[in-house]
Amino acid sequence: MRCLAVAAFLLLCNAAFALDQPEAPVQNPLGTTSDFLLYHPDQGYRMDGLKAYHDGNYDFALRDFRTAARFADKPSQAMVASMYWEGRGVRQDKALAYAWMDLAAERGYPWLLADRERYWQGMTEDEHRRAIEVGRAIFDEYGDDAAMPRLSVWLHRGRLQTTGSHAGFVGNISEHKPSPAGLLAGGSWDGNEYYAARYWRPTEYLGWQNSTWHPSSTGKVDVGALEKVPDAKPAAPSQPDPDARQH
């Protein structure tokens, strides 16, 4: 079964390279639907790529990861980097691998930044120079400035499937979406949840991804058991200063 991006990255980490992966968030069942993945090609092609990768079909995996990468999918861009770095299904090319990992780290996700620096440390000076040269074209084609508009087109098409008022309010209905396992295997969800802005509006969708792949900056405080604190004794009244009365 295909799953949403928040769960798929765990497979990605085990499949190709060691990252300081984030704590797995709760899986959203909306992402198990074929309809959802159709209008989220970043996730849909990544799922296809991961399946092909685990099956050993590296040619198909690389093709699907590159397609997902064109729709601004950072995990897929990292997978392309890993395949070139390891020479898995392709001729090993560390300079090209670094260029792809540099792209994957574009948004500053710490675990991708860490792999980018690890790649850099494992390259020669000639590979450094070549990585910078080939990286320009890769950013022009796959960077967020070029890729997010492509993804936005598909998100917009998906929003047009909304059932409800012309203002976009879905109301208290359920959307039944078939899963890849078959027509009757899908689930039913409240329409307003299915079409929540964080899944379909480009800005909110990007923010949702950032919150998923970037560690929270908030801290954690452990609160112990309550303790009874004795009442404080009232302070003694202050005595007048005898010297003050002489002035």
TORKOL-4160 file (C-alpha; in steps of 0.2 Angstrom, whole numbers, padded with zeros to 4 digits, m for minus):
247
<pt num="1" X="0000" Y="0000" Z="0000"/>
<pt num="2" X="0006" Y="0017" Z="m0004"/>
<pt num="3" X="0007" Y="0029" Z="0010"/>
<pt num="4" X="0009" Y="0048" Z="0013"/>
<pt num="5" X="0026" Y="0057" Z="0012"/>
<pt num="6" X="0027" Y="0058" Z="0031"/>
<pt num="7" X="0028" Y="0039" Z="0032"/>
<pt num="8" X="0037" Y="0035" Z="0016"/>
<pt num="9" X="0053" Y="0044" Z="0021"/>
<pt num="10" X="0057" Y="0030" Z="0033"/>
<pt num="11" X="0058" Y="0018" Z="0019"/>
<pt num="12" X="0069" Y="0030" Z="0010"/>
<pt num="13" X="0081" Y="0031" Z="0024"/>
<pt num="14" X="0083" Y="0012" Z="0026"/>
<pt num="15" X="0084" Y="0010" Z="0007"/>
<pt num="16" X="0099" Y="0020" Z="0002"/>
<pt num="17" X="0108" Y="0031" Z="0015"/>
<pt num="18" X="0110" Y="0034" Z="0033"/>
<pt num="19" X="0102" Y="0050" Z="0039"/>
<pt num="20" X="0097" Y="0058" Z="0055"/>
<pt num="21" X="0079" Y="0055" Z="0051"/>
<pt num="22" X="0065" Y="0064" Z="0060"/>
<pt num="23" X="0053" Y="0056" Z="0072"/>
<pt num="24" X="0039" Y="0048" Z="0061"/>
<pt num="25" X="0024" Y="0059" Z="0062"/>
<pt num="26" X="0006" Y="0051" Z="0062"/>
<pt num="27" X="0002" Y="0044" Z="0045"/>
<pt num="28" X="m0012" Y="0052" Z="0036"/>
<pt num="29" X="m0023" Y="0039" Z="0028"/>
<pt num="30" X="m0028" Y="0052" Z="0015"/>
<pt num="31" X="m0012" Y="0048" Z="0006"/>
<pt num="32" X="m0017" Y="0029" Z="0003"/>
<pt num="33" X="m0029" Y="0035" Z="m0011"/>
<pt num="34" X="m0024" Y="0034" Z="m0029"/>
<pt num="35" X="m0034" Y="0050" Z="m0032"/>
<pt num="36" X="m0024" Y="0059" Z="m0019"/>
<pt num="37" X="m0007" Y="0053" Z="m0026"/>
<pt num="38" X="m0013" Y="0057" Z="m0044"/>
<pt num="39" X="m0014" Y="0076" Z="m0039"/>
<pt num="40" X="0002" Y="0075" Z="m0029"/>
<pt num="41" X="0014" Y="0069" Z="m0042"/>
<pt num="42" X="0029" Y="0072" Z="m0030"/>
<pt num="43" X="0022" Y="0059" Z="m0018"/>
<pt num="44" X="0015" Y="0047" Z="m0031"/>
<pt num="45" X="0031" Y="0046" Z="m0042"/>
<pt num="46" X="0041" Y="0044" Z="m0026"/>
<pt num="47" X="0030" Y="0029" Z="m0020"/>
<pt num="48" X="0033" Y="0021" Z="m0037"/>
<pt num="49" X="0051" Y="0024" Z="m0036"/>
<pt num="50" X="0053" Y="0017" Z="m0019"/>
<pt num="51" X="0044" Y="0001" Z="m0024"/>
<pt num="52" X="0055" Y="m0001" Z="m0040"/>
<pt num="53" X="0070" Y="0002" Z="m0029"/>
<pt num="54" X="0066" Y="m0011" Z="m0016"/>
<pt num="55" X="0062" Y="m0023" Z="m0031"/>
<pt num="56" X="0079" Y="m0020" Z="m0038"/>
<pt num="57" X="0072" Y="m0011" Z="m0054"/>
<pt num="58" X="0084" Y="0003" Z="m0053"/>
<pt num="59" X="0081" Y="0010" Z="m0070"/>
<pt num="60" X="0063" Y="0012" Z="m0066"/>
<pt num="61" X="0067" Y="0019" Z="m0049"/>
<pt num="62" X="0079" Y="0032" Z="m0055"/>
<pt num="63" X="0066" Y="0037" Z="m0068"/>
<pt num="64" X="0052" Y="0039" Z="m0055"/>
<pt num="65" X="0063" Y="0048" Z="m0043"/>
<pt num="66" X="0069" Y="0061" Z="m0056"/>
<pt num="67" X="0050" Y="0063" Z="m0061"/>
<pt num="68" X="0045" Y="0066" Z="m0043"/>
<pt num="69" X="0061" Y="0078" Z="m0042"/>
<pt num="70" X="0053" Y="0089" Z="m0055"/>
<pt num="71" X="0038" Y="0092" Z="m0044"/>
<pt num="72" X="0050" Y="0098" Z="m0030"/>
<pt num="73" X="0051" Y="0082" Z="m0020"/>
<pt num="74" X="0066" Y="0083" Z="m0009"/>
<pt num="75" X="0067" Y="0065" Z="m0003"/>
<pt num="76" X="0066" Y="0060" Z="m0021"/>
<pt num="77" X="0080" Y="0072" Z="m0026"/>
<pt num="78" X="0090" Y="0064" Z="m0011"/>
<pt num="79" X="0087" Y="0047" Z="m0018"/>
<pt num="80" X="0094" Y="0052" Z="m0035"/>
<pt num="81" X="0109" Y="0058" Z="m0026"/>
<pt num="82" X="0111" Y="0042" Z="m0016"/>
<pt num="83" X="0110" Y="0031" Z="m0032"/>
<pt num="84" X="0124" Y="0041" Z="m0041"/>
<pt num="85" X="0135" Y="0041" Z="m0025"/>
<pt num="86" X="0134" Y="0022" Z="m0023"/>
<pt num="87" X="0133" Y="0018" Z="m0041"/>
<pt num="88" X="0117" Y="0009" Z="m0039"/>
<pt num="89" X="0109" Y="0005" Z="m0056"/>
<pt num="90" X="0120" Y="0019" Z="m0063"/>
<pt num="91" X="0138" Y="0023" Z="m0066"/>
<pt num="92" X="0145" Y="0030" Z="m0050"/>
<pt num="93" X="0147" Y="0049" Z="m0051"/>
<pt num="94" X="0151" Y="0058" Z="m0035"/>
<pt num="95" X="0151" Y="0075" Z="m0042"/>
<pt num="96" X="0134" Y="0073" Z="m0049"/>
<pt num="97" X="0128" Y="0065" Z="m0033"/>
<pt num="98" X="0134" Y="0080" Z="m0023"/>
<pt num="99" X="0124" Y="0092" Z="m0035"/>
<pt num="100" X="0108" Y="0082" Z="m0032"/>
<pt num="101" X="0111" Y="0081" Z="m0013"/>
<pt num="102" X="0114" Y="0100" Z="m0013"/>
<pt num="103" X="0098" Y="0102" Z="m0022"/>
<pt num="104" X="0089" Y="0091" Z="m0010"/>
<pt num="105" X="0096" Y="0101" Z="0005"/>
<pt num="106" X="0089" Y="0117" Z="m0003"/>
<pt num="107" X="0076" Y="0120" Z="0011"/>
<pt num="108" X="0089" Y="0117" Z="0024"/>
<pt num="109" X="0082" Y="0101" Z="0031"/>
<pt num="110" X="0096" Y="0096" Z="0044"/>
<pt num="111" X="0098" Y="0077" Z="0039"/>
<pt num="112" X="0100" Y="0082" Z="0020"/>
<pt num="113" X="0112" Y="0095" Z="0025"/>
<pt num="114" X="0122" Y="0083" Z="0034"/>
<pt num="115" X="0123" Y="0071" Z="0020"/>
<pt num="116" X="0128" Y="0085" Z="0008"/>
<pt num="117" X="0143" Y="0089" Z="0019"/>
<pt num="118" X="0147" Y="0071" Z="0020"/>
<pt num="119" X="0147" Y="0070" Z="0001"/>
<pt num="120" X="0158" Y="0085" Z="0000"/>
<pt num="121" X="0171" Y="0078" Z="0012"/>
<pt num="122" X="0172" Y="0062" Z="0002"/>
<pt num="123" X="0176" Y="0070" Z="m0015"/>
<pt num="124" X="0192" Y="0076" Z="m0023"/>
<pt num="125" X="0196" Y="0094" Z="m0028"/>
<pt num="126" X="0192" Y="0090" Z="m0046"/>
<pt num="127" X="0175" Y="0082" Z="m0041"/>
<pt num="128" X="0172" Y="0098" Z="m0031"/>
<pt num="129" X="0174" Y="0109" Z="m0046"/>
<pt num="130" X="0164" Y="0098" Z="m0057"/>
<pt num="131" X="0150" Y="0097" Z="m0044"/>
<pt num="132" X="0148" Y="0116" Z="m0044"/>
<pt num="133" X="0148" Y="0116" Z="m0063"/>
<pt num="134" X="0134" Y="0103" Z="m0066"/>
<pt num="135" X="0124" Y="0109" Z="m0051"/>
<pt num="136" X="0119" Y="0125" Z="m0060"/>
<pt num="137" X="0109" Y="0116" Z="m0073"/>
<pt num="138" X="0101" Y="0104" Z="m0060"/>
<pt num="139" X="0095" Y="0119" Z="m0050"/>
<pt num="140" X="0088" Y="0128" Z="m0065"/>
<pt num="141" X="0078" Y="0112" Z="m0069"/>
<pt num="142" X="0073" Y="0105" Z="m0052"/>
<pt num="143" X="0075" Y="0119" Z="m0039"/>
<pt num="144" X="0060" Y="0125" Z="m0030"/>
<pt num="145" X="0058" Y="0141" Z="m0041"/>
<pt num="146" X="0056" Y="0130" Z="m0056"/>
<pt num="147" X="0048" Y="0114" Z="m0048"/>
<pt num="148" X="0034" Y="0122" Z="m0037"/>
<pt num="149" X="0025" Y="0130" Z="m0051"/>
<pt num="150" X="0023" Y="0113" Z="m0059"/>
<pt num="151" X="0017" Y="0105" Z="m0043"/>
<pt num="152" X="0005" Y="0120" Z="m0041"/>
<pt num="153" X="m0004" Y="0116" Z="m0057"/>
<pt num="154" X="m0008" Y="0098" Z="m0051"/>
<pt num="155" X="m0013" Y="0104" Z="m0034"/>
<pt num="156" X="m0025" Y="0116" Z="m0043"/>
<pt num="157" X="m0032" Y="0102" Z="m0053"/>
<pt num="158" X="m0036" Y="0092" Z="m0038"/>
<pt num="159" X="m0044" Y="0107" Z="m0029"/>
<pt num="160" X="m0056" Y="0108" Z="m0044"/>
<pt num="161" X="m0063" Y="0091" Z="m0039"/>
<pt num="162" X="m0070" Y="0098" Z="m0023"/>
<pt num="163" X="m0088" Y="0094" Z="m0021"/>
<pt num="164" X="m0098" Y="0108" Z="m0012"/>
<pt num="165" X="m0102" Y="0126" Z="m0013"/>
<pt num="166" X="m0094" Y="0137" Z="m0027"/>
<pt num="167" X="m0085" Y="0146" Z="m0013"/>
<pt num="168" X="m0075" Y="0130" Z="m0010"/>
<pt num="169" X="m0084" Y="0124" Z="0006"/>
<pt num="170" X="m0086" Y="0106" Z="0006"/>
<pt num="171" X="m0098" Y="0104" Z="0021"/>
<pt num="172" X="m0102" Y="0089" Z="0031"/>
<pt num="173" X="m0100" Y="0075" Z="0018"/>
<pt num="174" X="m0088" Y="0061" Z="0016"/>
<pt num="175" X="m0076" Y="0058" Z="0001"/>
<pt num="176" X="m0074" Y="0040" Z="m0004"/>
<pt num="177" X="m0058" Y="0038" Z="m0013"/>
<pt num="178" X="m0052" Y="0021" Z="m0020"/>
<pt num="179" X="m0035" Y="0015" Z="m0015"/>
<pt num="180" X="m0022" Y="0007" Z="m0026"/>
<pt num="181" X="m0029" Y="m0010" Z="m0019"/>
<pt num="182" X="m0045" Y="m0007" Z="m0028"/>
<pt num="183" X="m0061" Y="0002" Z="m0029"/>
<pt num="184" X="m0069" Y="m0005" Z="m0013"/>
<pt num="185" X="m0053" Y="m0004" Z="m0003"/>
<pt num="186" X="m0053" Y="0015" Z="m0001"/>
<pt num="187" X="m0059" Y="0024" Z="0015"/>
<pt num="188" X="m0071" Y="0038" Z="0019"/>
<pt num="189" X="m0066" Y="0055" Z="0026"/>
<pt num="190" X="m0074" Y="0071" Z="0029"/>
<pt num="191" X="m0073" Y="0082" Z="0014"/>
<pt num="192" X="m0066" Y="0097" Z="0023"/>
<pt num="193" X="m0051" Y="0087" Z="0030"/>
<pt num="194" X="m0048" Y="0079" Z="0013"/>
<pt num="195" X="m0047" Y="0096" Z="0004"/>
<pt num="196" X="m0038" Y="0105" Z="0019"/>
<pt num="197" X="m0027" Y="0119" Z="0013"/>
<pt num="198" X="m0011" Y="0111" Z="0019"/>
<pt num="199" X="m0013" Y="0097" Z="0006"/>
<pt num="200" X="m0019" Y="0107" Z="m0009"/>
<pt num="201" X="m0013" Y="0125" Z="m0007"/>
<pt num="202" X="0005" Y="0127" Z="m0013"/>
<pt num="203" X="0011" Y="0139" Z="0001"/>
<pt num="204" X="0002" Y="0129" Z="0014"/>
<pt num="205" X="0008" Y="0112" Z="0007"/>
<pt num="206" X="0026" Y="0118" Z="0007"/>
<pt num="207" X="0024" Y="0124" Z="0025"/>
<pt num="208" X="0016" Y="0107" Z="0030"/>
<pt num="209" X="0031" Y="0098" Z="0022"/>
<pt num="210" X="0043" Y="0109" Z="0031"/>
<pt num="211" X="0035" Y="0106" Z="0047"/>
<pt num="212" X="0036" Y="0087" Z="0043"/>
<pt num="213" X="0054" Y="0086" Z="0038"/>
<pt num="214" X="0061" Y="0100" Z="0049"/>
<pt num="215" X="0063" Y="0097" Z="0068"/>
<pt num="216" X="0052" Y="0107" Z="0079"/>
<pt num="217" X="0061" Y="0122" Z="0087"/>
<pt num="218" X="0050" Y="0120" Z="0102"/>
<pt num="219" X="0057" Y="0113" Z="0118"/>
<pt num="220" X="0051" Y="0100" Z="0130"/>
<pt num="221" X="0047" Y="0102" Z="0148"/>
<pt num="222" X="0044" Y="0088" Z="0161"/>
<pt num="223" X="0032" Y="0093" Z="0175"/>
<pt num="224" X="0034" Y="0083" Z="0191"/>
<pt num="225" X="0021" Y="0079" Z="0204"/>
<pt num="226" X="0013" Y="0093" Z="0213"/>
<pt num="227" X="0021" Y="0098" Z="0230"/>
<pt num="228" X="0013" Y="0107" Z="0245"/>
<pt num="229" X="0023" Y="0122" Z="0249"/>
<pt num="230" X="0021" Y="0129" Z="0267"/>
<pt num="231" X="0013" Y="0146" Z="0268"/>
<pt num="232" X="0027" Y="0160" Z="0270"/>
<pt num="233" X="0028" Y="0168" Z="0287"/>
<pt num="234" X="0022" Y="0187" Z="0286"/>
<pt num="235" X="0036" Y="0199" Z="0286"/>
<pt num="236" X="0039" Y="0208" Z="0302"/>
<pt num="237" X="0034" Y="0227" Z="0301"/>
<pt num="238" X="0049" Y="0238" Z="0298"/>
<pt num="239" X="0054" Y="0248" Z="0313"/>
<pt num="240" X="0056" Y="0267" Z="0310"/>
<pt num="241" X="0074" Y="0273" Z="0308"/>
<pt num="242" X="0078" Y="0284" Z="0324"/>
<pt num="243" X="0090" Y="0294" Z="0314"/>
<pt num="244" X="0077" Y="0299" Z="0302"/>
<pt num="245" X="0066" Y="0308" Z="0315"/>
<pt num="246" X="0080" Y="0319" Z="0319"/>
<pt num="247" X="0080" Y="0328" Z="0302"/>
